[in-house]
C-alpha cells in the first residue's frame, strides 16, 4: 500500500490549506471586513478547528478506513454508496474546477497573457494526473521536499514588504462592530478549513499511531497563521480598499519588493509559492476523488479513471465559469457549500454510526 507518515501528512495539509487561499483570501476578507480583515482571518482559523473534533471521533470509530468505507459502514451499503457517489462526484469536483480556474486566470492575467486558458489548464492537468498516478506517497514526499522552501518564501515576502507597512491603514479597529468581522470570518473558515473531511481518504495510508486529526490541526495552525499574516500585510501595505479591489492582492504585494534601487519587481516569489501549493492542493483532491470513486465502483486500481476524471474536470472548469466574474460569484457561494459539507458530513457519519451501533446492540460476551 502507498504510505505516508504523520509528519508528511502535516506538511501536505499545510500546503493544501495554503493553496489558492493565500492568493485570493485577502481580497475576500477585505471586501467584507475592510481594515478588520485580519481579525476575521483569526476568527476563521479558530472556526476551522471545529470539524477536527468531529473527524477525531470518526478516526476513533473507524481506524484505518478510507472515507468510502466509512460511508458504507456508517450509513449502510446501499445508502452509503449512494451518498458516497454524490459526495465524490460533486464536492471534490467543485474544488478542482475552482482551483484550475484560479491557476488559469492568474497566469493569463499576470504572467502569460497571450497563452490560451485551455492550454494552461491542459498542461496543468497532465502534470497533476501523473503525480496522482504515482500515488499519495510520492505526492506527500514531494510536499515534504518543498515545504521548507514554501515557508521560507512566504516569510521572505513578509519581511521584504514590512518596511512599506503603514499601521494607520488598519485603524480604527472594529469601527463597524463585530457583525462584518464575523460574517467575513466564514470566508476563511469555509475556504479552505472546512475541507478537512477529504483527508479521511488517506487515513488508511498513514503509518504510525499518531492522531491524524492532530496532524491536520498542526497543518491548519501553520497555514492559518501564515495566511493571516499575509492578509495583515496586504492591509497595512496596500490599504483595505486596494486589497479588496485587486483579484490577486498577494501578487500585487510581491510587486513592491525591492532592494535599494537596482532589484525590483521580483513578485515571482509569490508565483513560486502559489505554483507549489496549488499543485499539491489539486493533486490531493484529484487523488481523493478517484480513490473514493474507485472504491465505490469496486475497481481494482484507481489509476484507470485518473485521466478521464482529470479531463472532465478541465472541461467543467471552462464551462462552469465562462469569465472571472462568474468565478468570483461562485467562489462566494462556495463558502456556504463547504461550510455545510465540512460540518454536515461528519455529523451525518457520526449519527449513522450511532444508529448502526444502536440496532446492532451490544457484542455478546
C-alpha positions in Angstrom: 0.0 0.0 0.0 1.1 3.5 -0.8 2.2 5.0 2.6 3.0 8.3 4.2 3.9 9.2 7.8 2.2 11.7 10.2 4.8 14.4 9.6 4.3 14.2 5.8 0.5 14.4 6.4 1.0 17.6 8.4 3.2 19.1 5.6 0.8 18.0 2.9 -2.1 19.5 4.8 -0.3 22.8 5.3 0.5 23.1 1.6 -3.1 22.1 0.8 -4.7 24.7 3.0 -2.3 27.5 1.8 -3.2 26.5 -1.8 -5.4 29.2 -3.5 -6.3 30.9 -0.3 -3.0 32.7 0.2 -3.6 34.4 -3.2 -7.3 35.2 -3.1 -8.4 35.3 0.6 -7.0 38.8 1.4 -9.4 40.2 -1.2 -12.4 38.2 0.0 -11.8 39.2 3.6 -11.1 42.9 2.9 -14.2 43.2 0.8 -16.4 42.1 3.7 -14.5 43.4 6.8 -12.3 46.2 5.5 -9.4 47.1 7.8 -10.5 44.4 10.3 -10.0 41.6 7.7 -7.0 40.3 9.7 -9.3 39.8 12.8 -11.8 37.9 10.5 -8.9 35.7 9.5 -8.1 34.8 13.1 -11.7 34.0 13.8 -12.0 32.0 10.6 -8.9 30.0 11.7 -10.5 29.2 15.1 -13.7 28.1 13.4 -11.7 25.9 11.2 -10.6 23.8 14.1 -14.3 22.7 14.9 -14.6 20.0 12.3 -11.4 18.4 13.5 -13.2 17.4 16.7 -15.7 15.5 14.6 -13.0 14.0 12.5 -11.2 12.8 15.6 -14.4 11.0 16.7 -14.7 9.4 13.2 -11.0 8.4 13.3 -11.5 6.6 16.6 -14.7 4.9 15.4 -13.2 3.8 12.1 -9.4 3.5 12.4 -7.5 2.9 9.2 -10.5 3.1 7.0 -10.9 5.1 3.7 -13.7 7.6 3.6 -15.5 5.4 1.1 -15.5 2.6 3.6 -16.8 4.9 6.3 -19.7 5.9 4.1 -20.8 2.2 3.8 -20.0 1.3 7.4 -21.9 4.3 9.0 -24.8 4.6 6.6 -25.3 1.0 5.3 -24.0 -0.4 2.0 -26.8 0.9 -0.3 -27.4 4.3 1.3 -23.7 4.8 2.0 -22.8 4.0 -1.6 -25.4 6.4 -3.0 -24.4 9.3 -0.7 -20.7 8.5 -1.3 -21.2 8.7 -5.0 -23.0 12.0 -4.7 -20.2 13.4 -2.5 -17.2 12.2 -4.5 -18.8 13.3 -7.8 -19.6 16.8 -6.7 -17.6 18.2 -3.8 -14.0 17.4 -4.9 -15.0 18.3 -8.5 -16.1 21.8 -7.2 -12.7 22.3 -5.5 -10.8 21.1 -8.6 -12.6 23.3 -11.1 -12.3 26.4 -8.9 -8.6 25.7 -8.4 -8.0 25.1 -12.1 -9.6 28.4 -13.0 -7.6 30.1 -10.3 -4.5 28.8 -12.0 -5.6 29.7 -15.4 -6.9 33.2 -14.5 -3.7 34.0 -12.6 -1.4 33.0 -15.4 -3.4 34.7 -18.2 -3.8 38.0 -16.3 -0.4 38.2 -14.6 2.3 36.2 -16.4 1.3 34.5 -19.7 -1.2 36.9 -21.1 -1.0 35.6 -24.7 -1.3 31.9 -23.8 -4.8 30.4 -24.2 -6.5 29.4 -21.0 -7.3 25.9 -22.3 -3.6 25.2 -23.0 -2.6 26.2 -19.4 -5.3 24.1 -17.8 -4.4 21.1 -20.1 -0.7 21.2 -19.2 -1.5 21.6 -15.5 -3.8 18.6 -15.6 -1.2 16.4 -17.4 1.4 17.1 -14.6 -1.2 16.6 -11.8 -2.5 13.4 -13.3 1.0 11.9 -13.5 1.5 12.8 -9.8 -1.8 11.2 -8.8 -1.0 8.0 -10.7 2.3 7.8 -8.8 0.4 7.8 -5.6 -0.1 9.6 -2.3 3.3 8.5 -1.0 5.0 10.3 -3.9 2.8 13.4 -3.5 3.5 13.6 0.2 7.2 13.1 -0.1 7.3 15.8 -2.7 5.4 18.1 -0.4 7.9 17.3 2.4 10.7 18.3 0.0 9.1 21.7 -1.0 7.6 22.5 2.4 10.6 24.4 3.9 11.1 26.4 0.7 7.5 27.5 0.6 7.5 28.6 4.2 10.8 30.4 3.7 9.5 32.2 0.6 6.3 33.4 2.5 8.4 34.7 5.4 10.8 36.5 3.0 7.8 38.1 1.3 6.5 39.3 4.6 9.9 40.6 5.7 10.7 42.4 2.4 7.4 44.3 2.3 7.3 45.1 6.1 9.1 48.4 5.7 6.3 49.7 3.5 3.6 48.9 6.0 1.6 51.7 7.5 -0.3 50.8 10.7 -2.8 53.6 10.1 -4.2 51.5 7.2 -5.7 49.1 9.8 -7.1 51.8 12.1 -9.6 52.3 13.6 -10.1 48.7 14.9 -13.7 47.4 14.9 -15.1 50.7 13.8 -18.1 48.9 12.2 -18.5 46.4 15.1 -18.3 42.7 15.1 -21.0 41.8 12.6 -19.0 42.3 9.4 -16.0 40.7 11.0 -17.9 37.6 11.9 -19.5 37.4 8.5 -16.1 37.7 6.8 -14.6 35.1 9.1 -16.8 32.4 7.4 -14.9 33.1 4.1 -11.6 31.7 5.5 -13.3 29.1 7.7 -15.1 27.7 4.7 -12.2 28.1 2.3 -10.1 26.2 3.0 -10.6 24.9 6.6 -13.9 23.2 6.1 -12.3 20.8 3.6 -10.8 18.6 6.3 -13.1 15.7 5.5 -11.2 14.9 2.3 -8.2 13.9 4.3 -10.2 10.9 5.6 -9.4 9.4 2.2 -5.8 8.9 3.2 -6.3 7.7 6.8 -5.7 4.2 5.8 -2.4 5.2 4.2 -0.8 6.8 7.2 1.6 4.7 9.2 2.1 5.2 12.9 -0.2 5.6 15.8 -0.3 9.4 16.0 -3.7 11.1 15.9 -4.4 12.0 12.3 -6.8 14.8 13.4 -3.9 16.2 15.4 -1.7 16.3 12.4 -4.4 18.1 10.4 -4.7 20.5 13.3 -1.0 21.3 13.1 -1.3 21.9 9.4 -4.3 24.2 10.0 -2.5 26.2 12.6 0.7 26.7 10.5 -1.2 27.6 7.3 -3.8 29.7 9.0 -1.2 31.9 10.8 0.7 32.4 7.6 -2.5 33.4 5.7 -3.5 35.8 8.5 0.0 37.4 8.4 -0.3 37.8 4.6 -3.8 39.4 5.0 -2.4 41.8 7.6 0.5 42.8 5.4 -1.8 43.4 2.4 -4.0 45.7 4.5 -1.0 47.5 6.0 0.9 48.0 2.8 -1.8 48.2 0.1 -4.6 49.5 2.3 -8.0 47.8 2.7 -9.6 49.5 -0.4 -6.9 48.3 -2.8 -6.7 44.9 -1.2 -10.5 44.4 -1.8 -10.2 45.6 -5.4 -7.3 43.5 -6.6 -8.1 40.0 -7.8 -4.8 38.7 -6.5 -3.7 41.2 -3.8 -0.8 39.0 -2.6 0.7 39.1 -6.1 0.4 42.9 -6.0 2.1 42.9 -2.7 5.0 41.0 -4.2 5.5 43.7 -6.8 6.5 46.1 -4.1 9.6 44.1 -3.1 12.8 45.9 -3.8 16.4 46.0 -2.8 17.8 49.5 -3.0 17.4 51.0 -6.5 18.6 48.0 -8.5 16.5 44.9 -7.7 12.7 45.4 -8.1 9.6 43.6 -9.3 10.6 40.1 -8.1 7.0 39.1 -7.5 7.9 35.8 -9.0 8.4 34.8 -5.3 4.6 34.9 -4.9 4.2 32.9 -8.1 6.5 30.2 -6.9 4.7 30.0 -3.6 1.4 29.6 -5.3 2.5 27.2 -8.0 3.9 24.8 -5.4 0.9 24.9 -3.1 -1.8 24.8 -5.7 -0.1 21.8 -7.3 -0.4 19.9 -4.0 -4.0 21.1 -3.5 -5.3 19.9 -6.8 -3.2 16.7 -6.8 -4.6 15.7 -3.4 -8.2 16.5 -4.2 -8.0 14.6 -7.5 -6.4 11.6 -5.6 -9.2 11.7 -3.0 -11.8 11.8 -5.7 -10.6 9.0 -7.9 -9.7 6.7 -4.9 -13.2 7.3 -3.4 -14.9 6.6 -6.8 -12.8 3.5 -7.4 -13.7 2.1 -4.0 -17.4 2.6 -4.5 -17.2 1.2 -8.1 -15.1 -1.8 -6.8 -12.3 -1.1 -9.3 -9.0 -2.9 -8.9 -6.9 0.3 -9.5 -7.9 3.9 -9.2 -5.4 4.8 -11.9 -7.7 3.7 -14.7 -10.0 6.6 -14.1 -7.4 9.3 -13.2 -7.0 10.7 -16.7 -10.8 10.6 -17.6 -11.7 12.4 -14.4 -9.0 15.0 -14.9 -10.2 15.7 -18.5 -13.8 16.1 -17.3 -12.6 18.4 -14.5 -10.8 20.6 -17.0 -13.7 20.8 -19.3 -16.1 21.7 -16.5 -13.7 24.4 -15.2 -14.1 26.1 -18.6 -17.8 25.5 -19.0 -19.0 26.4 -15.5 -17.0 29.7 -15.2 -17.0 31.4 -18.6 -15.4 34.5 -17.1 -13.7 35.7 -13.9 -16.9 37.4 -12.7 -18.8 34.1 -12.8 -15.8 32.5 -11.0 -15.9 35.1 -8.2 -19.7 34.8 -7.8 -19.5 31.0 -7.4 -16.5 31.3 -5.1 -18.6 33.4 -2.7 -21.4 30.8 -2.8 -18.8 28.0 -2.4 -18.1 29.3 1.1 -21.5 28.2 2.3 -21.5 25.0 0.4 -18.2 23.9 2.0 -19.4 25.1 5.4 -22.4 22.8 5.1 -20.3 19.9 3.9 -17.4 20.4 6.4 -19.7 20.2 9.4 -22.7 18.3 8.0 -20.8 15.3 6.6 -19.0 14.3 9.8 -22.2 14.9 11.8 -24.1 12.7 9.3 -21.5 9.9 9.5 -21.3 10.0 13.3 -25.1 10.0 13.5 -25.2 7.0 11.1 -22.6 5.2 13.2 -24.6 5.8 16.4 -27.7 4.4 14.8 -25.8 1.4 13.4 -24.5 0.6 16.9 -27.9 1.0 18.5 -29.5 -1.5 16.1 -26.6 -3.9 16.3 -26.8 -4.0 20.0 -24.0 -4.9 22.5 -21.5 -7.5 21.5 -22.1 -10.9 23.1 -19.6 -11.8 25.9 
